[in-house]
């Protein structure tokens, strides 16, 4: 479903990190063009 799509990944420091989401999205076939992990307060 995500094959050949470009994705921006936003993770949260106290929940799911951007790197973890990145791995899942790449495994689904998408290309990650931006990835970050931030603390949202």
Secondary structure, DSSP 8 states (H G I E B T S, - for coil): --TT-EEEEEEETTSS-HHHHHHHHHHTT-EEEEEEEE---
